[in-house]
Amino acid sequence: MVLLPTDRREAIIDILKTKDYAEISYLSQRFQVSEMTIRRDIEKMEAENKVSRVYGGVRLKEMSDREFEDPIEKRKSTNTSEKQAIAQEAVNYIQDGDVIAFDASTSAYELSRMIKFNKSVTVVTNNINIAVELSGDPEITVILLGGFVRRTSLSLIGSSIPKYLESIYIDKAFISCKALNYDDGVTDSLMDEGEAKQAIIHRSNQLFMLADHSKIDTLAFFKICPATRIDTLFTDGFAPFTTGQQECINSFRENGINVVIAEKNA
């Protein structure tokens, strides 16, 4: 059903509260109207100081009422020891010659630092920090996926990512998330980041999930993939697992998913 213009503009605002930005082509398809109609909607909302036009799309003007993930510098300093221990376990699953993918998570960033000057691989990523980190290693070929830059994570997002990945075959994807449990699978806080992870996973032969203990047995807004898609789950045992966390880990193992628990001083 085609919405009235006022209802459509309200719906666009709702979408922008879950996505860092939205492309005009996406909104046109979503609401089954022409791109010109969407542009008129954007002009109206921009005049009302609700949105800002960006190249090919639109984003919210006021960000205060949005639920963002924490900025990257804050996330880098959260559970750092746990992420480093997980990375030390995960690096053992990377062999020379692999084509591997990293998402824009800080867990993947820690792992990228461990393969630098240590592995001869091809890395596919939408993480600007990872691309810069690995650019100095002549034994690592880096493919940086193009898209719209999210300032809070220095990641690249947008519909161009799955299109670019259509021609790439990935052996192993190392992905993190906001939350993880067996029944609901892998979930994240923002749709656009989740869509980028989905695109990477879709082109990958194996999925390695990097999730510190705080993410186990929790749930976030956007579903990335079912738990059964995971081949190996890396987490940490730095703190005693709650009953729910232990039951979650048991469910993974009982259903054939390899679980690796990194310990302190591992």
N, C-alpha and C positions, 0 to 999 in steps of 0.2 A: 504494500500500500504506500502510495506517495504521500509524504507528509506536507502539511501546510508550511509555508516559509518560516513562520515563527517557531513552529515545533521542530523543524529541521535544524534551525540555528541552535536551539537549545540542545538538540541531540549532538550536534557538532561539538559544543562546549563539553558535554559529558564525555565524548570520545577523547578530547584533548586533556581531560583530567587523568586519563589512564595511559596516554601516549605522549612522548616528549614533543611530537609534532605529527601532523597528518598531511599526506600528499593530496593534492587536488584530485588526481586520478582515482585515488582510493576512495575519497568522499563521494565522488561522482558515481562510482560503482556501488558503493554502500547504499546510497539513497536513490539510485536509479534515476538520476537527473543528469543534465549535461554539465560539462566542466564550466561553461559560461554561467550557469545557474549557481554553481558553487562559488565561483569568483564574485558574483553579486552578493551572495551571503557573506562572504569574507569581507567585502567592502563595507557592508552594513555593520558587521560586528567590529570591524576596525574603527569605524566612525564612532562607535559606542565605547571605544577604548577597552574592548574585551580580548582582542587577539592582535597578533602581529603577523604580517605576511613575511614569508621567507621564500627562498628560491624553490618554486614548484609546490609550495604548500603553505601551511599556517601553523602557528603555535599560540598558546595562551599568552596574553599580555601580562596578567597578574598571576604570579606563581605561588603566592602565599597560601592559597587554599588547596594546593596540590600535595599529595603524599609522595614525595620523592624518596628514593633510596639515599643513603648518606653520601656526601661528596667523596670522591676517590681518596683524598688524603686521609680522611677519617677512617674509611674502610681499610686502607693500608695498615693502619695502626691498631686495628681490631683483631684479636686472636692471631697475632702475627706468628707467634711460636708454633701454634697449632697448624697454621697454613704451611709453614716451613717444614715441619715434620711430615705433613701429608705429601708435600712436594718431593721430599727425600725418598718416600716410598714409591711415588708415582714415576719418578725418573727412571726407575729400574724397568719399567714397562715400555720404554722408548728405545728403539734400536736404530743404528745407522741405516740410512736409506728410507726410513719411514716418511710418509707424508702425514703430518699431524696438524690438528687444528686447535687453537686456543680461543676461548671467548674473551669478553672484556672484563672478566672478574679479577680481583686481586689474588685469588688462589692460583689462577692460571698464570698471572704475572710472576708469582714466586717460583712456579715450575719453570717458566721460561728462563729465569735467571740461572737455574741449575743445569739447563742444557747448553748454555753459552760456553763456548770453547770446550765442550764436552761431548757433543753429538754432531753428526753430519746428517742433517735432515732438511726437509722442506716444511716450513711453517706457514699455515694459512690462518689469518686472524683478522678480526675487526677491532683490535685493540691498538691504538696508536702508541701507547707506552711500550707494549711488547715489541712492536715493529722497530721502535727506536732502540730498545734494549739489545735486540739481536742483530741490528744492522752492522755492528762492528765485527761480527764473526764471519769470516769468509767461507766457512764450512756450512753455514746455514743460509738457505734461500728463503727469503721472506716474501709472502704474497699478502699485501694489505688490501682487504676488501674495501671497496669504495661506498660512500653513502653520506648521509647527513650526520654531522658531528654532535654528539651529546656532550655538553661541556662538563657535566658532573662526573662523567666516567671516562672521558676521552675515548669513547667508542664510536663506531660508525654504524648507523642503522638505516633502515629504509628498504623499499622494494627492489632496489638495485642489487642487494646482497644475494637473494636466492637466484636471481637471473645470472649473476656472475658465477655463482657456484655450480650452475648447470654443467659447465665444462670441466669441473675439477672433481677428481676422485680422492677421497681422504681415507687413509688407513685407520687413524685413531683420533678421536676428538676428546679433548680434556676440557670439561665444562663444569662450572659451578652454578649455584642457584641460591635463591633466598630461603627456600624451604624444601623439605623432602620427607615423604612418608610412603609406605608401600601401597596403601589403598588409593591415594590421590596422585601419587607419582611425583615428578619433579615440577616445582612451581616457582614463579618469580614475581617480583613486586610490580614490574612495569611491562606492558604489552610489547612495546617496540624492542626492548632488550630480549624479551622472550622469543619474539619472532626471529630475531637474528640467531639465537641459539638453536631454534627449530630448524632453520635453514642449514646450519652447519651440521647438525645431527643427521639430517636427511641425507646428506652426501657422504656420511662417514660409515665405515664398515664396523668399527667398534666404538662404544661409548664408555668413557672413564669419567665417573662423577667425583668431583672434589668438593666435599662438604664437611666442614668442621662440626664438632659435636653439637654446637648450638643450633644447627639447622635440622638435625634429625628429629623426626616426629613433630614437625611443624607444617603449616600450610600458608601459602601466599595467594595472591590474586589470580595470576595467569598460569595456566597449565602448559608446560613445555612438552612433556612426553610422559608416557606411563612408566612405572618402575621397571616393568619387564624389558624395556629398551636398554637398560643399563647392563653392561657386561661386568664392570668392576666398580665398586664403591670404595672410595678412600675417605676415611674419617679419622678422628683421633680419640685417644683414651685419656686425655689430660685431666678430665674430671669424671667422677663416677657417673655412669649412665643412669638416668631415671628409669623407672619400670617401663614407661612408654617407649623410651629410646631403645632399651634392650629388646623389647618385643618387636619393635620396628626392624632392628638389625637381624633378629632371628627370622623374621618374615622374608627378608632379602635372601638370607642364606638358604632357607628351606625351599625357596623357589629358584634355586640354581644360580643366584647372583654372587659373584666373588666379593667378599668384604675384607678389606685390609684396614686394620686399626693401627695407626701410628702412635707410638708411645713417646714419652719424654726421653730426651737424650738418645733417640733412635739414630 
